[in-house]
């Protein structure tokens, strides 16, 4: 499964605000854990909810993640797989 999940800079964990007109920032680790699938590809330091995710590090590198003048969000990308033989 290939996923792209928006990560909004105007919401938690970057601010105290929990939602905007687009929704909320997803806890990607909780999503992966509840999926029954295994993270195959994705940098956990850039995936919200993982222990090594650091919001301040993401913000300090925001210009590397977006194009254009105003960065309101970025995209978290990951690939999940099903273990061979699993049902």
N, C-alpha and C positions, 0 to 999 in steps of 0.2 A: 504494500500500500504506500503510495506517495502522497504526502501531505504538505500543504503550505498553510500556515496559520498566521494571521495578522498579529502583530505585537504593537500596541498603541503606546506611544511615549507619554500621553496625557492621562494614563491610568496606572493603578497599582501594578507592579511594584515600583514604578517611577515616581508616582504621586500618591496622595491619599484617596484620590477619586477612584471609585470602583467600576463605574460604567460610563459609556457615552452613547451616542445615537447608533453606533455600530455594535454595541454589546460590551463584553468584558475581555480582559486578557485571560486566555486559557492556561490552566496549569497543565503543561504538556506532559510532565512526568506522570501525573494522575491519569491523564488520558491514555498514555502508553501502558501504564500498569493495569488499567481496567480493560484494555483491548484484548488481552490474551496473546498479543503479538510481541515480537522482540525488536528493539531498536537496532536496525541494521546500519543506517547511515544518518548522521546528524551530530553536530557539535553540541554536546550537553551544556557547555559553557554559554551557548547562545539560545538554549531552549528553556523558557520560563518554567520554573518549578523544580528543575534539577538542582541538586546541592551546589554544583559549581557555577550555576547561573549567577552573574553579578550585574545587577541593573546599572550601577555606576560605570562599569566597564563597557557595557553596551552603549550607554549614552556618550561616553567619551570617544567611541568609535563610530558614532551615528553616521558621519559623513562617508564612511566606508561601506555602509549598508544601504544607502539610499541615493537616488539621483534627483536632481532638481533643487529648487531654492528652499523649500519648506519641507521639513521631515516631520510628519505627524505619526507615522508608523513605519514599520519594516515587516518583513516576512520571515518567519521561522520555517525552515524546510527540513523534512526528515523522511526517511524510508523505514517502514516497518515490515517485518517478515514473519511468516508462520513457520515454526520449527517443523522440519521434515518429519513426517510420521505422526504429527499432532493432528487431532481431529477438531 
